[in-house]
Amino acid sequence: MWASQAMVTIEELRQQPLPFVAADQEGCIVEINDLFQATYGWTLEDLEGQSLSMILPDSFRDAHHLGFSRFQIVGESQILNHPLELMTICKDQRAINSEHFIVAERRGESWVFAATLRPLS
């Protein structure tokens, strides 16, 4: 879907007919859409203010925290702006294989992150 575009904005992701999640500069969830709730079972009340790692498998959490910290320091990441196949943890703790497309945007002195998640299984 995104292969031909160099950069995708958070607003463009938000417009896609896919589950969507956004996080602040600390990696805390600030927004999900109705498709995210319908697909993965989480509500905004469940996730708001929680780390993105809540929706990731335990085995991936350390790598996520390390990569997130590295991005905060150097402002670069190998995982942004292209599809990644990752597991997503549902509210009922099932893991669903999903294609994540993650972007980051600078807003003043901080960063905002967002992703679409397309279930593959």
C-alpha positions as CSV (number, residue, x, y, z in Angstrom):
1,M,0.0,0.0,0.0
2,W,2.7,2.5,0.9
3,A,5.7,1.2,-1.1
4,S,5.6,4.0,-3.6
5,Q,5.6,6.9,-1.1
6,A,8.7,8.2,0.6
7,M,7.0,9.6,3.7
8,V,3.6,9.1,5.1
9,T,2.0,11.4,7.6
10,I,0.1,10.5,10.7
11,E,-3.0,12.1,9.2
12,E,-2.7,9.9,6.1
13,L,-2.5,6.8,8.4
14,R,-5.5,8.0,10.4
15,Q,-7.5,8.1,7.1
16,Q,-6.8,4.5,6.2
17,P,-9.6,1.9,6.7
18,L,-7.3,0.0,9.1
19,P,-6.8,-0.3,12.9
20,F,-4.8,2.8,14.0
21,V,-2.9,3.7,17.2
22,A,-1.0,6.8,18.1
23,A,1.5,7.5,20.9
24,D,3.2,10.5,22.5
25,Q,6.9,11.1,22.7
26,E,7.2,8.8,25.7
27,G,5.6,5.9,23.8
28,C,2.3,6.2,25.7
29,I,-0.9,5.5,23.8
30,V,-3.0,8.6,23.2
31,E,-5.4,7.4,20.5
32,I,-6.9,4.4,18.8
33,N,-9.7,4.1,16.3
34,D,-12.9,2.0,16.3
35,L,-11.2,-0.6,13.9
36,F,-8.4,-1.1,16.4
37,Q,-11.0,-1.7,19.2
38,A,-13.0,-4.1,17.0
39,T,-10.0,-6.0,15.8
40,Y,-7.9,-6.3,19.0
41,G,-10.5,-5.8,21.7
42,W,-8.8,-2.9,23.5
43,T,-10.6,0.3,24.3
44,L,-9.0,3.7,24.6
45,E,-9.9,3.5,28.3
46,D,-7.8,0.3,28.6
47,L,-4.8,1.8,26.7
48,E,-4.7,5.5,27.2
49,G,-1.5,6.5,28.9
50,Q,-0.1,3.0,28.8
51,S,3.1,2.0,27.0
52,L,2.8,0.7,23.4
53,S,4.5,-2.4,24.8
54,M,1.1,-3.5,26.2
55,I,0.1,-4.5,22.7
56,L,3.4,-6.3,21.9
57,P,4.4,-9.8,22.9
58,D,6.6,-10.1,26.0
59,S,9.5,-11.4,23.8
60,F,9.5,-8.2,21.8
61,R,9.2,-5.6,24.6
62,D,12.9,-5.2,25.5
63,A,13.8,-4.7,21.8
64,H,10.9,-2.2,21.5
65,H,12.1,-0.2,24.6
66,L,15.7,-0.2,23.3
67,G,14.7,0.9,19.8
68,F,12.4,3.6,21.2
69,S,15.2,4.9,23.5
70,R,17.7,4.9,20.6
71,F,15.3,6.9,18.4
72,Q,14.8,9.5,21.2
73,I,18.6,10.0,21.3
74,V,19.5,9.9,17.6
75,G,16.2,10.6,15.8
76,E,16.6,7.7,13.4
77,S,15.0,4.3,13.1
78,Q,15.1,1.3,10.8
79,I,11.5,0.4,11.4
80,L,9.7,3.6,10.3
81,N,7.9,4.2,7.0
82,H,7.7,0.6,5.7
83,P,5.6,-2.4,6.5
84,L,6.7,-4.7,9.3
85,E,5.2,-8.1,10.1
86,L,4.8,-8.3,13.9
87,M,2.5,-9.9,16.4
88,T,-0.1,-7.8,18.2
89,I,-1.5,-8.8,21.6
90,C,-5.3,-8.6,21.9
91,K,-7.1,-7.6,25.1
92,D,-7.9,-11.3,25.6
93,Q,-4.1,-12.0,25.3
94,R,-4.4,-13.7,21.9
95,A,-1.6,-12.8,19.5
96,I,-2.5,-11.8,16.0
97,N,0.0,-11.6,13.2
98,S,-0.3,-8.0,11.8
99,E,1.4,-5.8,9.3
100,H,2.5,-2.6,11.2
101,F,3.2,0.6,9.3
102,I,4.8,3.0,11.8
103,V,5.5,6.7,11.3
104,A,7.0,9.5,13.5
105,E,6.4,13.2,13.2
106,R,8.2,16.0,15.0
107,R,5.8,18.4,16.8
108,G,7.8,21.3,18.2
109,E,10.4,19.8,20.5
110,S,8.8,16.4,20.8
111,W,7.9,13.4,18.6
112,V,4.5,11.8,17.9
113,F,4.2,8.2,16.7
114,A,1.4,6.4,14.9
115,A,0.8,3.1,13.2
116,T,-1.7,1.2,11.2
117,L,-2.0,-2.5,11.9
118,R,-3.4,-4.8,9.3
119,P,-4.3,-8.3,10.6
120,L,-2.7,-11.1,8.6
121,S,-4.2,-14.0,10.5
